């Protein structure tokens, strides 16, 4: 799961928790309704996603990732299918998404910068996060996904989009 931060029309932040999947170098989320977060993305595509590892006793600062991205929202007949696959990751392998199958929306997050604490974070203290360069950002997203698989905070992203 991720915390998604968008920008409200008045400039204030809007934060919500979402299920997230991985599609190539992009992160994706499914939505059955046109919630405020989607309307915010349509108006201003700048978003931040954050992921935290489960707390480990004795660790001073547990790994976490902060992803700056540009998001797009598209109506999609595949939104329910994405949410159903995410249900199997986040809830249980035999669970089904509880809403009726219907069209919805898919948000796609094109990663621009990755930071936080972990192997994906920039090691040079004068820079803040991994700057664009698709190969570096793609590597970072892969590392964050692997972190999620081990830490269970991203719910096994690799299985979500690619069947």
C-alpha positions in Angstrom: 0.0 0.0 0.0 1.1 3.6 -0.6 0.2 7.0 0.7 -0.8 9.1 -2.2 -0.5 12.9 -1.9 -2.2 15.1 -4.4 -2.9 18.9 -4.4 -6.4 20.2 -3.7 -7.8 23.1 -5.8 -7.0 25.5 -2.9 -3.4 24.3 -2.8 -3.7 22.3 0.4 -2.5 18.6 0.4 -4.8 15.7 0.1 -3.5 12.3 1.3 -5.1 8.9 1.0 -4.0 5.3 1.2 -4.2 3.3 -2.0 -3.4 -0.2 -3.4 -0.6 0.1 -5.9 0.7 -2.1 -8.7 3.7 -2.1 -11.1 3.4 -1.9 -14.9 6.9 -1.7 -16.4 8.5 1.4 -14.9 5.2 2.9 -13.9 3.1 2.5 -10.8 -0.6 2.0 -11.3 -3.8 2.1 -9.1 -7.4 1.2 -9.9 -10.5 3.2 -8.8 -14.1 2.5 -9.3 -15.3 6.1 -8.7 -14.0 9.5 -9.7 -12.8 10.4 -6.2 -11.3 13.7 -5.2 -7.8 12.2 -5.6 -8.5 11.6 -9.3 -10.0 15.0 -9.9 -6.9 16.5 -8.2 -4.6 14.5 -10.5 -6.6 15.6 -13.6 -6.1 19.3 -12.5 -2.5 19.0 -11.3 -0.6 15.8 -12.2 2.2 16.2 -9.6 1.9 13.6 -6.9 4.0 12.0 -4.2 3.7 8.4 -3.1 5.3 7.1 0.1 5.9 3.5 1.2 7.0 2.4 4.6 8.5 -0.9 5.7 7.0 -2.7 8.7 8.7 -1.6 11.9 11.6 -3.8 13.1 12.6 -3.6 16.7 16.1 -2.3 17.2 16.3 -0.6 13.8 16.8 3.2 14.2 15.3 4.1 10.9 13.5 1.5 8.9 13.5 1.6 5.0 11.0 3.8 3.3 10.6 5.2 -0.2 9.3 8.5 -1.4 8.4 8.7 -5.1 7.7 11.9 -6.9 5.7 11.3 -10.1 3.4 12.7 -12.7 0.1 11.0 -12.8 -2.6 10.5 -15.5 -6.1 9.2 -15.1 -7.9 7.2 -17.8 -11.4 5.7 -17.8 -10.9 2.0 -18.1 -12.9 -1.2 -18.5 -9.8 -2.9 -16.8 -10.0 -1.0 -13.5 -12.0 -3.8 -11.8 -9.6 -6.5 -13.1 -6.6 -4.5 -11.7 -8.4 -4.1 -8.3 -9.2 -7.8 -8.3 -5.6 -8.7 -8.9 -4.5 -6.3 -6.1 -7.2 -7.9 -3.8 -5.4 -11.2 -4.2 -2.1 -9.6 -3.2 -3.3 -7.3 -0.4 -6.1 -9.4 1.1 -5.8 -13.1 0.2 -4.9 -15.2 -2.8 -8.5 -16.6 -3.1 -10.3 -13.2 -2.4 -12.3 -11.4 -5.0 -12.8 -7.6 -5.2 -16.1 -7.0 -3.5 -17.7 -4.5 -5.8 -19.6 -5.4 -9.0 -17.6 -5.6 -12.1 -18.0 -2.2 -13.9 -15.9 0.4 -15.7 -13.7 2.6 -13.6 -10.4 4.5 -13.8 -6.8 3.6 -13.8 -4.2 6.1 -12.5 -0.7 5.7 -13.9 2.2 7.2 -12.1 5.3 8.0 -14.2 8.2 8.1 -11.7 10.4 11.2 -11.8 12.4 10.9 -8.6 12.9 8.3 -5.9 14.2 9.0 -2.4 14.0 7.8 1.2 16.1 5.3 3.1 17.1 2.1 1.2 19.2 1.0 -1.7 17.1 3.1 -4.1 18.0 6.3 -2.4 20.7 8.6 -3.8 24.0 8.1 -2.0 25.4 11.5 -2.8 24.2 13.7 0.1 24.3 16.8 -2.1 21.5 15.4 -4.3 17.9 14.7 -3.2 16.7 11.4 -4.7 17.3 9.8 -8.0 16.8 12.3 -10.8 15.2 11.4 -14.1 17.1 9.2 -16.4 14.8 6.3 -17.3 17.3 3.6 -16.6 18.1 4.9 -13.1 14.5 5.6 -12.3 13.5 2.1 -13.6 16.2 0.5 -11.5 15.0 2.4 -8.4 11.3 1.4 -9.0 12.5 -2.2 -9.4 14.4 -1.9 -6.1 11.3 -0.3 -4.4 9.2 -3.2 -5.7 11.6 -5.8 -4.4 11.6 -3.9 -1.0 7.8 -4.2 -1.1 7.9 -7.9 -1.8 10.2 -8.5 1.2 8.7 -5.8 3.4 5.1 -6.6 2.4 4.4 -2.9 2.2 3.8 -2.9 -1.5 2.1 -6.3 -1.6 4.2 -8.1 -4.2 3.9 -5.6 -7.0 5.6 -7.8 -9.7 2.6 -10.2 -9.8 0.0 -7.5 -10.1 0.1 -6.3 -13.7 2.1 -9.0 -15.4 0.0 -12.2 -15.0 
